[in-house]
């Protein structure tokens, strides 16, 4: 259900999303489009999408609500984003990564206000301001050609989640392969970048990393274990890793200056 006056409008914009994990992708796409229409830089857009995702994910995962509302207000002081729901506030601070989302939001946004939802009362609303530069760039008439990324990961859920995140950030043609053999078949047409989980196919992806690197394809290797001594790739990330770290590395490796760079494996 849309309450939006249309993209590019200076009026506040709202959209209602179902409170389900699948809707998080739609929320990222929605905010990405608004940020692009507003002419923000890639870095500003990345920050806006990340804080909105973290707030929406907390609402979906912990507030037991049915609907999440995302409100966008583009002002001279920055972008005001409000994420609200009908559930009970869960601010994290528990076990594991429960509080990491809110810490990310507090580090990237200003003037964060929280109306905690109470059982039997009003729902939760989090409002914040993301500062942006004064200058705006005009939206491009058409998007550049899609950037093809090969993602090889035997964990179907992890691959789907990372693929959706990268697509929302401007890498819309992520090709997910569940085995080293499938990844090799897809790579017959060389991708711009390959992201490879080294645990896939019982480690056979190590050879795939080597083969792709030798053909000049940048390879970002990832694993829960330390990298093998004979691993040949462009970059290595130790799992678990936040999607924002993966995105930053993808941007580095797809820049023109990264082409032909010597392969290296940073310490785990």
C-alpha positions in Angstrom: 0.0 0.0 0.0 1.6 3.2 -1.1 1.1 6.6 0.5 3.7 8.2 -1.8 3.1 11.3 -3.9 5.7 10.0 -6.4 9.4 9.9 -6.7 11.2 13.2 -7.0 8.6 15.0 -5.0 9.7 17.4 -2.3 6.8 16.3 -0.1 7.3 13.7 2.6 7.0 10.2 1.1 5.7 7.1 2.9 5.3 3.5 1.9 3.9 0.5 3.8 5.7 -2.8 3.6 4.7 -6.2 5.0 6.8 -7.1 8.0 8.6 -10.1 6.4 12.3 -10.8 5.7 11.6 -10.8 2.0 10.3 -7.2 2.3 13.7 -5.9 3.4 15.0 -6.2 -0.2 12.0 -4.1 -1.4 12.7 -1.5 1.3 16.3 -1.2 0.2 15.3 -0.8 -3.4 12.7 1.8 -2.5 15.1 3.9 -0.5 17.8 3.5 -3.1 15.5 4.9 -5.8 14.6 7.9 -3.7 18.3 8.6 -3.0 19.1 8.4 -6.6 16.2 10.6 -7.6 17.5 13.2 -5.0 21.0 13.1 -6.6 23.0 12.0 -3.6 26.5 10.6 -4.0 27.2 6.9 -3.8 28.6 7.2 -0.3 25.6 9.1 0.9 23.2 6.7 -0.7 25.0 3.8 0.8 24.7 5.3 4.3 21.0 6.1 3.8 20.2 2.6 2.6 22.2 0.9 5.4 20.5 2.8 8.3 17.1 2.2 6.8 17.8 -1.5 6.4 19.0 -1.9 9.9 15.9 -0.2 11.4 13.5 -2.1 9.2 15.3 -5.4 10.0 14.9 -4.8 13.7 11.2 -4.1 13.2 10.7 -7.2 11.1 12.7 -9.6 13.3 11.9 -8.4 16.8 8.8 -6.3 17.1 6.1 -8.9 16.1 4.4 -6.4 13.8 2.5 -7.0 10.6 3.4 -3.8 8.7 6.5 -1.6 8.6 6.1 2.1 7.5 9.1 3.9 5.9 8.8 7.7 5.7 11.3 9.9 3.7 11.7 13.7 4.2 14.3 15.4 2.1 15.2 18.8 3.6 18.0 21.3 3.5 19.3 19.8 6.7 19.6 16.3 5.3 17.2 13.4 4.9 14.9 12.5 7.7 13.9 8.9 7.8 11.3 7.4 10.1 10.7 3.7 10.4 7.6 2.8 12.4 5.6 -0.3 13.2 2.8 -1.5 15.5 5.1 -3.7 17.6 7.1 -3.5 20.8 10.5 -1.9 20.8 13.5 -4.1 20.8 16.7 -2.0 21.1 19.2 -4.8 21.1 21.8 -5.1 23.7 21.2 -8.8 24.2 23.2 -11.8 23.0 25.2 -12.0 19.8 24.6 -9.3 17.3 21.2 -8.1 18.6 22.5 -4.6 19.4 24.8 -4.2 16.4 22.1 -2.8 14.1 21.3 0.1 16.5 25.0 0.8 17.0 25.4 1.1 13.2 22.5 3.5 13.1 23.8 5.7 15.9 27.3 5.9 14.2 25.9 6.9 10.8 23.0 9.2 11.6 22.3 12.3 13.7 19.4 13.3 15.9 18.1 9.7 16.5 14.9 9.7 18.4 13.1 6.5 19.5 9.5 6.1 20.6 9.4 2.7 22.2 6.4 0.6 21.5 4.5 -0.7 24.5 2.2 -3.7 24.8 -1.3 -2.4 24.6 -0.1 1.0 23.5 1.4 2.8 20.6 3.9 1.0 18.3 7.6 1.8 17.8 8.9 4.7 15.8 12.5 5.6 15.1 13.3 8.9 13.5 16.7 10.0 12.4 18.5 12.5 10.2 21.2 11.4 7.7 23.4 14.4 6.9 24.2 15.0 3.2 26.3 17.4 1.1 24.8 20.6 -0.1 25.4 19.9 -3.7 23.3 17.4 -5.7 24.1 15.7 -8.9 21.4 15.4 -11.5 19.9 11.9 -11.9 21.3 10.1 -14.8 19.0 9.7 -17.8 19.7 6.0 -17.9 21.5 3.6 -15.7 24.9 2.3 -16.9 25.1 -1.2 -18.2 24.5 -3.8 -15.4 27.6 -5.0 -13.7 27.8 -8.8 -13.7 29.0 -10.4 -10.5 29.5 -14.1 -10.0 28.6 -15.3 -6.5 29.6 -18.9 -5.5 28.3 -20.1 -2.2 26.9 -23.4 -1.2 24.8 -21.8 1.5 21.7 -20.9 -0.5 20.2 -18.6 2.2 23.5 -16.7 2.6 23.9 -16.4 -1.1 20.4 -15.1 -1.6 20.7 -12.5 1.1 24.1 -11.2 -0.1 22.8 -11.2 -3.7 19.7 -9.1 -2.8 21.9 -6.6 -0.9 24.3 -6.2 -3.7 21.5 -5.8 -6.3 20.0 -3.0 -4.2 23.4 -1.3 -4.1 23.8 -1.2 -7.9 25.0 -4.7 -8.8 21.8 -6.0 -10.3 23.1 -9.0 -12.2 24.6 -11.1 -9.4 24.7 -14.8 -10.6 24.5 -17.2 -7.6 26.1 -20.6 -8.1 25.8 -23.4 -5.4 28.9 -25.4 -6.4 32.4 -24.9 -7.9 31.3 -26.7 -11.0 28.3 -24.5 -11.5 30.4 -21.4 -10.9 33.0 -22.5 -13.5 30.2 -23.0 -16.0 28.8 -19.5 -15.4 32.4 -18.0 -15.6 32.7 -19.3 -19.1 31.6 -15.8 -19.9 34.0 -13.9 -17.6 32.2 -11.8 -15.0 33.4 -8.4 -13.8 34.0 -9.8 -10.3 33.7 -13.1 -8.5 32.8 -13.6 -4.9 33.7 -17.1 -3.8 33.1 -18.9 -0.5 36.0 -21.3 0.0 34.0 -23.9 1.9 31.8 -24.5 -1.1 32.2 -27.9 -2.8 34.5 -29.1 0.0 37.2 -26.6 -1.0 37.2 -27.1 -4.7 36.5 -23.4 -5.1 40.2 -22.7 -4.2 41.1 -23.9 -7.6 38.3 -21.8 -9.1 39.8 -18.7 -7.4 43.1 -19.5 -8.9 41.8 -20.0 -12.5 39.7 -16.9 -12.5 42.5 -14.7 -11.0 44.9 -16.0 -13.8 42.4 -14.8 -16.4 42.3 -11.3 -14.9 38.9 -11.6 -13.1 39.1 -9.9 -9.6 38.2 -12.5 -7.0 37.0 -11.7 -3.5 37.4 -14.9 -1.5 35.6 -15.5 1.9 35.7 -18.3 4.5 35.1 -19.0 8.1 38.6 -20.4 8.2 42.0 -18.8 7.6 42.9 -18.7 3.9 45.0 -21.6 2.5 48.6 -20.8 1.9 48.3 -21.5 -1.8 45.1 -19.3 -2.2 45.3 -17.0 -5.2 42.8 -14.1 -5.1 42.5 -10.3 -5.1 41.1 -9.9 -1.6 40.1 -12.2 1.3 37.5 -11.6 4.0 37.0 -13.8 7.1 33.4 -14.8 7.9 31.2 -13.7 9.5 31.3 -10.4 7.7 28.9 -7.6 7.5 27.4 -6.9 4.0 28.7 -3.4 4.2 32.2 -4.7 4.3 31.6 -6.9 1.3 30.1 -3.9 -0.6 33.1 -1.7 0.2 35.4 -4.4 -1.1 33.3 -5.0 -4.2 33.4 -1.3 -5.0 37.2 -1.3 -4.7 37.6 -4.3 -6.9 35.3 -3.0 -9.7 36.9 0.4 -10.0 38.9 0.8 -13.2 42.1 1.1 -11.3 41.6 -2.3 -9.8 41.9 -4.0 -13.2 45.1 -5.9 -13.6 46.1 -5.4 -9.9 48.4 -8.0 -8.5 46.7 -10.8 -6.6 47.1 -10.7 -2.8 45.7 -12.4 0.2 45.6 -10.2 3.3 46.1 -11.9 6.6 43.0 -13.4 8.2 
